Every structure is written in C-alpha cells, then in structure tokens.
Amino acid sequence: MTRLQRLFRIAWVFCRYRLDTFLPLSELPAPLKVFFLLAPWHLFPQPKLDRGDRLRLALEELGPVFVKFGQILSTRRDLLPDDMAESLKTLQDRVPPFPSDVARGIIETSLGAPVADLFAEFSPDPMASASVAQVHAATLRNGQKVVVKVLRPGIEKVIRQDLALMYLMAGLLEKYWSEGKRLHPVEVVEDYDSTIHDELDLQREAANASQLRRNFENSPLIYIPFIDWDYTRKTVLVMERVHGIPIADTAALKAAGADMKVLAERGVEIFFTQVFRDSFFHADMHPGNIFVDVSNPADPRYIAIDFGIVGTLAPDDQSYLARNLLAFFRRDYRQVAQLHIQSGWVPPDTRVNEFEAAIRTVCEPIFEKPLKDISFGHFLLRLFQTARRFNMEVQPQLVLLQKTLLNVEGLGRQLYPELDLWSTAQPFLEAWMRRRIGPSGLIKSLQSHLPSWLEQSPEMPQLVHDALLQLRHAGPTEQQNRATLELLREQQVRTERRWRRTAVAALLVAGALAGTQPESRQWVEALPAWGWALFAIAGGLVLRGGR
C-alpha cells in the first residue's frame, strides 16, 4: 500500500467516525477552517457513540501502529479528557498471526540453519500474536524448553508510513493549536517513534531482559527468564519458557492460595526498586506481560516477559521525583511548588504562593479520604492537570513512568482492593533519600567524582585566566567588565577553597579506609617523628589556604 493510499484510508476512517468534531476549528487558519466546514463528511450521520468510543474504534480500524499509539495516549491525561483516556485503555491489539512457514523462513534466514537442526521441537501454531511479533513454543537440542519470538514481516514499512503521517498531523497541531506549544505533540510522536523502533530490534529487547535479570538476580520479588544469545538476532529472540498464573486471573490465584496482600505490595516494591535503585524499569507492565509463580503460595513471586519497552530516569529527575512524593506524603505543598519551579517543570516566573494554593486545593480533599481509597496514579494526573494552568510543560522522561505507575497501581488494586500504596511507598522513598544524602551516599559520590575533579583541577587557574582576558577585550562597558571580573575572582577563590576541602575530605576518607587494613596500621605505627611533622605542616597549609 502506497503512502497516498494509506492517507486515503486514514481520511475515510476519519470521516466515518466524524473525528473532525474533535478539532479546534476556531483556532485553525482560514483555508483549513473553510475546508473542514465544507468537507463532504458532513453528509455522514454522526455515530451514536460517545467521543471516546468513536476514537477507540477508529484507532482499532487503522491497525496496530495506531492502536499502540492510542495505548500510549491513554496514559496522557494532560493531553486527553478523562472520558477519552478511559475509553482508550480498552484498546485491543487484534492482529491475526502470520503463516507458520513465513515464521520458519525468518528464523532460518536469521540463524543460518534449518529449524529442524536448531530445535528438537517447534510448534507451528503461535502461542500469541501481536502487532510487532508472534511467539512459538520450541525445545532446544539440549532439552531446554524455550519460546521463539519472531518479528512480523513487513512491519517496518508500515510503521514508517504511519509515523510520517503522525508527524504531519502533530506538526499541524503544534502550529495551529493554542495548547500545542506547551503540550509538544511532535515530541509525543517522537517518543512513540523511539519506543516502537526499540520494539523492532529483538536484540535490544534481549539486552533489556538481561539487564533486568542481573538487577533482580536471586530476588524473591520477581523472576526474569534468561536469554539464549546463541539463538538471538534482530528479528528472532529465544528465551527460557516460564510457567505461571496470569496476573489478571485473580480467581486462579485465589484458588492456588496465593497471599494477595503480599503479591500486591510486592508489585509496588518492584516498581520503586526499579525506578529509584536501578533507574531502569520495565515500562510495559500490563496484565498480559505479568505472571505469578505460586509454587509457594505464602511467598508468591512475579514473572515478567516482553522487555521491548523500558524506561530510565536521570539522577536529577530521580531526586526531584522522590522529594516531590515525600513532600506530598507530608502535605508540604510549598515545597512541592518550589520543586516544580526548581526542576524547570513550570516556568521560573511562576508565583510560588499561587501555585502552592492551587496544589493545596487539589490535594486536601484527596487526603481526607482513607489512604486505601486514594488512587496514587490518578492523584498525579490531577496534579498535572492543575499544573497545566501554570503552563507546566510535558516531561517526556516521565511519560513512561506515569504509564507504568498507573499499570502497577491498577494491578495492585485488582489483586488486593485494600492496597495502601502510600504506606508501601513512603518508607521506601525515605530510606532511599537517606542512602542518597547520608554518609554512604556522600562517600559513593566522592569516589565517583574525585578522579574527575583531581584531573580537572590543574586546568582551572588557566581557564579562569583565559576567561578574564576575553572579558577584558570584549565589548561590554567598563562597569560591566569590572562587575564580571570581580564575580570571576570570587568564583576562583571559592573554587580553590573547594578543591582544598575536597583534598582534605579525600585524605580523611582514605585514612579511614586505610585504618581498617592491618598493613596500613603497621605502616602508620612505624612512621618516624619527622614524618608526622611533615604531615602536620602539609595539613596546616591546606586548611589555611582553604579559608
């Protein structure tokens, strides 16, 4: 299908479900406004469905690429009204399997050998079929039970065509919609572009699985199947076959005697461990990708599959997010407002008092409910909607996190309706913050940054000198130059003090660590008096220079 044919197909579905009624016609340029007012689809009767169902059915009819995009949009309450977002949550990836002989051909081309030579057994009927790939059961020659994931043929071409049209539509929205500059629809499509292309590389998915397996090795919380790298390529992935009860089958879990409270709380613990300890989290934790090992019902363990989508957070985002959440737990709305401004999530000229009052208006009614009745995910959505009034920009790095949190909380409440996510999360976050800013965190940071600081320190005086010379010969007024020069001199003094104090801290840490070694203690005891005198003089000079 050519791009033009695809465009006509999209236009037909657009007309059929009267999606033109969603557009802000008053904000469009005159030619587009006239076109939409005179368009022939006005001859179509408007379907007797609410707008959320119309959008969902249109996306399902357009195929798997649009379905996946709709699933991402369902978590973006800052972009869509609640009724449309709720409807998109029910989107289903209805894709028929491709023929078994095609799958065998892809496997043989990728692995360079006949399927009969690679596997002792290979099931021709797929276990599951989705938009990007399908999965077959197999047995390796050594007897290991595995699953073989095969990339759908021709999917890359379809994705390229649909993404090109998505970029076009997002660009028009960003240009002509009043909210476009703030909500960055082009960035939303770019985020989806990156996500969907990551899923097209099964070696990347295998690497994600290996990283998660290493992070949770021997963990009682979750099991990650191992990857057989000898049989894994860009279009084929071979992974250990695992068995468990689907997380959505609560009846089977209860019949097996699984402790539902422990299971729900462990789901929350797994999420926060991935986000804050590892900064690497499974970002596609919907019910189809989660199973439960109930071999010990009192100590159930999660099993995860499908690692095509993962998320990461930078240390700054981790810190701001943790401090924001803890401030919410303590109802310190002023700190929440200040953190949003400091992090750049809202404009720097935002009035703190007004923003604090708006946050309090949202939070106080929620906190009056019992904690078990508070939806953590929807609480964050309400907060984002409030911040929208203060021109809060979309944070692409938090989109996957928000989606994952909603999935985790939804699963937890489904398993154990009394789940108190707040009481589970708060101790974890407080302990993480203590480790981050406590002595162990400071020593770890010092160990990480000290080599870089020491390497750069000899260059600092020359860099400051060069900057001063450039400013002296630059164009600003003499008064501006004097002020800048004075500022740089002060900065130079502070820098020198910081390096000296860093050196002292490094010596103290090194001394403390060395003191734990018997050889080091023997060396210190054997040090002559003149050696101690030299150490004392050097320490005095460093401290004197750091004043």
C-alpha positions in Angstrom: 0.0 0.0 0.0 1.5 3.4 -1.0 1.6 6.4 1.3 -1.2 8.1 -0.8 -3.4 5.0 -0.4 -2.8 4.9 3.3 -3.6 8.6 3.6 -7.0 8.0 1.8 -7.6 5.1 4.1 -7.0 7.2 7.2 -9.2 10.0 5.8 -12.0 7.5 5.2 -11.9 6.3 8.8 -11.6 9.9 10.0 -14.9 10.7 8.1 -16.7 7.5 9.2 -16.3 8.2 12.9 -16.6 12.1 12.5 -13.3 12.8 14.3 -13.4 16.3 12.8 -15.6 17.2 15.7 -12.5 16.9 17.9 -10.6 19.6 16.1 -10.4 23.2 17.5 -11.9 24.7 14.3 -11.9 28.3 15.6 -8.1 28.1 16.0 -7.4 26.8 12.5 -6.2 29.2 9.7 -9.0 30.4 7.4 -8.3 28.0 4.5 -8.4 24.9 6.7 -11.4 26.2 8.5 -13.3 26.6 5.2 -12.2 23.1 4.1 -13.5 21.5 7.3 -16.8 23.4 7.2 -17.4 22.4 3.5 -16.0 18.8 3.7 -18.1 16.1 2.3 -18.1 14.0 5.5 -20.8 16.3 6.9 -23.1 14.2 4.8 -22.3 11.2 7.1 -24.6 10.9 10.1 -22.6 11.2 13.4 -22.3 7.8 15.0 -24.5 7.3 18.1 -21.4 6.7 20.3 -19.7 8.9 22.7 -16.4 10.5 21.5 -14.2 8.2 23.4 -15.6 5.1 21.8 -15.5 6.8 18.3 -11.8 7.5 18.8 -11.1 3.9 20.1 -12.9 2.2 17.2 -11.2 4.5 14.6 -7.7 3.6 16.0 -8.5 -0.1 16.0 -9.7 0.1 12.4 -6.5 1.9 11.4 -4.3 -1.0 12.6 -1.7 -2.0 15.1 0.6 1.1 14.8 -2.3 3.4 15.7 -3.5 1.0 18.4 -0.2 1.2 20.1 -0.2 5.0 19.8 -3.6 5.1 21.4 -2.4 2.9 24.2 0.3 5.4 25.0 -2.2 8.3 24.7 -4.5 6.6 27.2 -1.9 7.5 29.9 -1.7 11.1 28.9 -4.5 12.7 30.8 -2.7 16.1 30.2 -3.5 15.6 26.5 -6.9 14.0 26.5 -10.1 14.5 28.6 -10.7 11.7 31.1 -13.6 10.1 29.2 -11.5 9.6 26.1 -8.5 8.4 28.0 -10.7 5.8 29.8 -12.0 4.5 26.5 -8.6 4.2 25.0 -7.5 2.0 28.0 -9.7 -0.8 26.5 -7.8 -0.8 23.1 -7.0 -4.3 21.9 -4.2 -5.3 19.6 -6.3 -7.5 17.4 -3.8 -8.9 14.8 -4.1 -12.3 13.1 -1.0 -14.5 13.1 1.1 -14.7 10.0 1.7 -18.1 8.5 4.0 -20.6 10.3 6.1 -21.2 7.1 6.8 -17.5 7.0 8.0 -17.6 10.6 10.2 -20.6 9.9 11.7 -18.8 6.9 12.6 -15.7 9.1 14.1 -18.0 11.7 16.2 -19.9 9.2 17.4 -16.8 7.4 18.4 -15.1 10.7 20.1 -18.1 12.4 21.5 -19.6 9.2 20.3 -23.2 9.7 17.1 -25.2 9.2 14.6 -25.1 12.0 14.8 -28.9 12.3 18.5 -28.6 13.0 18.1 -25.8 15.5 15.3 -27.2 17.6 14.3 -30.7 18.7 10.6 -29.5 18.6 9.0 -26.4 17.1 5.3 -25.7 17.4 3.8 -24.4 14.1 0.9 -22.8 15.9 1.8 -19.5 17.6 1.2 -19.1 21.3 0.5 -15.4 20.9 0.3 -12.9 18.1 0.7 -9.1 18.4 1.3 -6.1 16.1 5.1 -6.4 16.2 5.8 -10.1 16.6 4.4 -13.5 17.3 5.7 -16.3 19.7 6.1 -20.0 19.1 6.9 -22.7 21.6 10.0 -24.8 21.0 12.5 -27.2 22.6 16.3 -26.8 22.1 18.5 -29.8 21.2 19.7 -29.9 24.9 16.1 -30.3 26.1 15.6 -26.7 27.3 12.0 -25.5 26.8 12.0 -22.1 25.2 9.8 -19.6 23.3 10.8 -18.2 19.9 9.7 -14.6 19.2 9.7 -13.7 15.5 9.4 -10.2 14.1 6.3 -9.7 11.9 7.4 -9.4 8.2 6.9 -6.0 6.5 6.1 -4.2 9.8 8.9 -1.7 9.4 7.5 -0.3 6.2 4.0 0.0 7.7 5.4 1.8 10.7 7.5 4.3 8.6 4.4 5.2 6.6 2.1 5.7 9.6 4.8 7.6 11.6 5.3 10.0 8.7 1.5 10.8 8.7 1.6 11.1 12.5 4.4 13.6 12.4 2.4 15.7 9.8 -0.7 15.8 12.0 1.3 16.5 15.2 3.2 19.4 13.4 -0.2 20.9 12.3 -1.5 20.7 15.9 1.7 22.2 17.3 1.5 25.1 14.8 -2.2 25.9 14.9 -3.5 24.7 18.3 -3.2 27.1 21.2 -2.1 24.3 23.5 0.4 22.9 21.0 3.4 24.8 22.2 3.0 23.6 25.8 2.0 20.0 25.1 4.6 19.3 22.4 2.6 16.9 20.2 5.6 16.4 18.0 7.7 15.3 21.0 4.9 12.8 21.9 5.2 11.3 18.4 9.0 11.3 18.7 8.7 9.4 22.0 6.4 6.9 20.3 8.8 6.7 17.3 11.6 5.8 19.6 9.5 3.3 21.6 8.1 1.5 18.5 11.6 1.3 16.8 13.1 -0.1 20.0 10.5 -2.9 19.8 11.6 -3.7 16.2 15.1 -4.7 17.4 14.7 -8.0 19.3 18.4 -7.9 20.3 17.7 -4.7 22.2 14.8 -6.4 23.9 17.1 -9.3 24.8 19.6 -6.8 26.3 16.9 -5.2 28.3 15.9 -8.6 29.7 19.5 -9.5 30.6 19.9 -6.2 32.5 16.7 -6.7 34.4 17.6 -10.3 35.2 21.0 -9.1 36.5 19.3 -6.4 38.6 17.0 -9.0 40.2 19.2 -12.0 40.3 18.2 -14.4 43.1 15.4 -11.9 44.1 12.3 -13.3 45.9 10.3 -10.5 44.3 10.4 -11.2 40.6 11.9 -13.7 38.1 13.2 -12.7 34.7 13.7 -15.5 32.1 17.2 -16.0 30.7 18.0 -15.2 27.1 19.7 -17.7 24.9 22.1 -15.4 23.0 23.3 -18.1 20.6 19.8 -18.1 19.0 19.0 -14.4 19.3 19.2 -11.9 16.4 17.5 -8.7 15.4 14.4 -10.5 14.1 14.5 -13.6 16.3 14.6 -13.9 20.1 14.9 -17.2 22.0 14.1 -17.1 25.7 13.5 -19.5 28.5 9.9 -20.7 28.7 8.3 -19.9 32.0 5.1 -21.1 33.6 2.8 -19.2 36.0 -0.7 -17.9 36.5 -1.6 -14.8 34.6 -1.7 -11.8 37.0 -5.2 -10.9 35.8 -6.7 -14.3 36.7 -7.4 -13.5 40.3 -9.8 -16.5 40.6 -6.9 -18.9 39.8 -4.6 -17.1 42.1 -7.0 -17.3 45.0 -7.7 -21.0 44.2 -4.0 -21.6 44.4 -3.9 -20.0 47.9 -1.7 -17.1 46.9 -1.3 -14.3 49.5 -2.9 -11.5 47.6 -1.8 -8.8 50.0 1.8 -9.8 49.8 1.5 -10.0 46.0 0.0 -6.5 45.7 2.6 -5.0 48.0 5.5 -6.7 46.2 4.3 -5.2 42.9 4.7 -1.7 44.4 8.1 -2.6 45.8 9.3 -3.9 42.5 8.2 -0.7 40.8 10.0 1.6 43.2 13.1 -0.6 43.3 13.4 -0.4 39.6 12.9 3.4 39.4 15.0 4.5 42.4 17.6 1.8 43.0 18.3 0.8 39.4 16.9 3.7 37.3 15.9 1.1 34.8 12.3 -0.1 34.8 10.0 -2.4 32.8 7.7 0.1 31.2 5.1 -2.3 29.7 3.7 -3.9 32.8 0.2 -4.6 31.5 -1.6 -7.8 32.6 -0.6 -9.7 29.5 3.1 -9.4 30.4 3.0 -10.5 34.1 2.6 -14.0 35.6 2.8 -15.3 39.1 4.8 -18.3 40.4 2.7 -19.8 43.2 4.9 -22.8 44.0 5.0 -21.3 47.5 1.5 -19.6 47.8 2.6 -17.7 51.0 5.6 -16.2 49.2 4.4 -15.6 45.6 6.8 -14.3 43.0 6.2 -12.3 39.9 7.4 -13.4 36.5 7.9 -10.8 33.8 8.0 -11.1 30.0 8.2 -8.8 27.0 11.0 -6.3 27.6 10.7 -4.2 24.4 9.9 -1.1 26.3 12.0 0.1 29.3 12.4 3.4 30.9 15.2 5.3 32.7 15.5 8.4 34.8 18.4 10.7 35.2 19.7 11.2 38.8 18.3 14.8 38.9 14.8 13.5 37.8 15.1 10.7 40.4 15.9 13.2 43.1 13.2 15.7 42.2 10.6 12.9 41.9 11.4 11.4 45.3 11.4 14.8 47.0 8.1 15.7 45.4 6.5 12.4 46.5 7.8 12.8 50.1 6.6 16.4 50.2 3.1 15.1 49.2 3.2 12.5 51.9 3.9 15.3 54.4 1.4 17.7 52.9 4.2 20.2 52.4 2.6 21.9 49.3 5.0 24.8 49.3 8.0 22.5 48.8 6.1 20.8 46.0 5.6 24.1 44.3 9.2 25.1 44.8 10.5 21.8 43.5 8.4 22.1 40.3 9.9 25.5 39.7 13.5 24.5 40.5 13.3 21.5 38.2 12.0 23.6 35.3 8.7 21.7 35.1 6.9 25.1 35.3 8.2 28.5 34.2 10.7 30.2 36.6 8.4 33.3 36.9 5.6 31.2 38.4 4.3 32.8 41.6 5.0 30.2 44.4 2.1 31.3 46.6 -0.5 30.9 43.8 0.9 27.6 42.7 1.0 26.3 46.3 -2.6 27.3 46.8 -3.7 25.5 43.6 -1.9 22.3 44.7 -3.4 22.5 48.1 -6.9 22.8 46.5 -6.3 19.6 44.6 -4.6 17.6 47.4 -6.6 18.4 50.6 -9.9 16.8 49.5 -8.0 13.7 48.4 -6.1 13.4 51.7 -9.4 13.5 53.7 -10.2 10.0 52.3 -8.8 6.8 53.8 -5.4 6.1 52.3 -6.6 2.8 50.8 -9.3 4.8 48.8 -6.7 7.2 47.2 -5.5 6.4 43.7 -1.9 7.4 43.6 -1.8 7.4 39.8 -4.9 9.5 39.3 -3.7 11.8 42.1 -0.6 12.6 40.0 -2.9 13.1 36.9 -5.0 15.6 38.9 -1.8 17.4 39.9 -0.6 17.6 36.3 -4.0 19.0 35.2 -3.7 21.7 37.9 -0.1 22.5 36.8 -1.4 22.9 33.3 -2.9 26.2 34.4 0.6 27.4 35.2 2.0 26.3 31.8 3.6 23.1 33.1 5.4 21.6 30.1 5.2 17.9 29.3 8.1 16.0 30.7 8.8 13.2 28.1 11.1 11.4 30.5 8.2 10.9 32.9 5.6 9.7 30.4 6.7 6.0 30.6 7.0 6.3 34.4 3.5 7.7 34.7 2.1 4.9 32.5 3.9 2.2 34.4 2.7 3.6 37.8 -0.9 3.5 36.6 -0.5 -0.1 35.5 1.2 -1.1 38.7 -1.4 0.5 40.9 -4.3 -0.9 38.8 -2.9 -4.4 39.1 -2.3 -4.0 42.8 -5.9 -2.8 43.5 -7.2 -5.7 41.3 -5.3 -8.2 43.4 -5.9 -6.6 46.8 -8.5 -3.8 46.9 -7.3 -2.6 50.3 -3.8 -1.9 49.0 -2.4 1.2 50.6 0.2 2.3 48.0 1.2 5.3 50.0 2.3 3.4 53.2 4.2 1.0 51.0 6.0 3.7 49.0 6.8 6.2 51.8 9.3 4.1 53.8 11.0 3.0 50.6 11.4 6.6 49.5 12.6 7.8 52.9 15.2 5.1 53.1 16.4 5.8 49.5 16.8 9.5 50.3 18.8 8.7 53.5 21.1 6.5 51.5 21.5 9.2 48.8 22.3 12.1 51.1 23.7 10.2 54.1 27.4 9.3 54.7 27.4 6.2 52.5 25.9 8.3 49.6 28.4 11.1 50.1 31.3 8.6 50.1 30.0 6.9 47.0 29.6 10.3 45.2 33.1 11.3 46.3 34.5 8.0 44.9 32.7 8.6 41.7 33.6 12.3 41.1 37.0 12.7 42.8 39.1 11.3 39.9 37.4 13.8 37.5 37.8 16.7 39.9 41.5 16.0 40.5 42.1 15.6 36.8 40.5 19.0 36.0 41.9 20.9 38.9 45.3 21.9 37.3 43.4 23.4 34.4 41.1 25.6 36.5 43.5 28.6 37.0 44.3 28.8 33.3 40.7 28.6 32.3 39.8 31.4 34.7 42.7 33.5 33.4 41.7 33.0 29.8 38.1 34.0 30.6 39.3 37.1 32.3 41.4 38.1 29.3 38.5 37.6 26.9 36.2 39.7 29.1 38.8 42.4 29.3 39.0 42.7 25.5 35.2 42.2 24.9 32.7 44.9 24.1 30.6 45.5 27.3 31.0 48.6 29.4 33.9 49.1 31.8 31.4 48.9 34.7 30.0 45.6 33.5 33.5 44.3 33.0 34.6 45.2 36.5 31.5 43.5 37.9 32.1 40.4 35.9 35.8 40.3 36.8 35.0 40.7 40.4 32.5 37.9 40.2 35.1 35.6 38.5 37.7 36.4 41.1 35.2 35.4 43.8 34.4 32.3 41.9 38.1 31.5 41.6 38.6 31.9 45.3 35.6 29.6 46.0 36.9 27.1 43.5 40.3 27.0 45.2 38.7 26.5 48.6 36.5 23.7 47.2 39.5 21.8 45.8 41.4 22.1 49.1 38.4 20.9 51.1 37.9 18.1 48.6 41.6 17.1 49.1 41.1 17.2 52.8 37.9 15.1 52.5 39.7 12.6 50.3 42.6 12.3 52.7 40.2 11.7 55.6 38.2 9.1 53.7 41.5 7.4 52.5 42.8 7.5 56.1 39.5 6.0 57.4 39.6 3.2 54.8 43.3 2.5 55.3 42.8 2.3 59.1 40.7 -0.8 58.5 43.7 -2.6 56.9 46.3 -4.3 59.2 49.2 -3.4 56.8 48.2 0.2 56.9 48.2 0.3 60.7 51.7 -1.2 60.8 52.9 1.4 58.4 51.5 4.2 60.5 52.9 2.9 63.7 56.4 2.7 62.1 56.3 6.3 60.8 59.1 8.4 62.4 58.5 11.7 64.2 59.8 13.8 61.3 57.2 12.1 59.0 54.4 13.2 61.4 55.8 16.7 61.4 55.6 16.9 57.6 52.0 15.6 57.6 51.0 18.3 60.2 52.7 21.1 58.2 51.0 20.0 54.9 47.6 19.7 56.6 48.0 23.2 58.1 48.9 24.7 54.7 45.9 23.1 53.0 43.5 24.2 55.8 45.0 27.7 55.8 44.6 28.0 52.1 41.0 26.9 52.2 39.9 29.7 54.4 
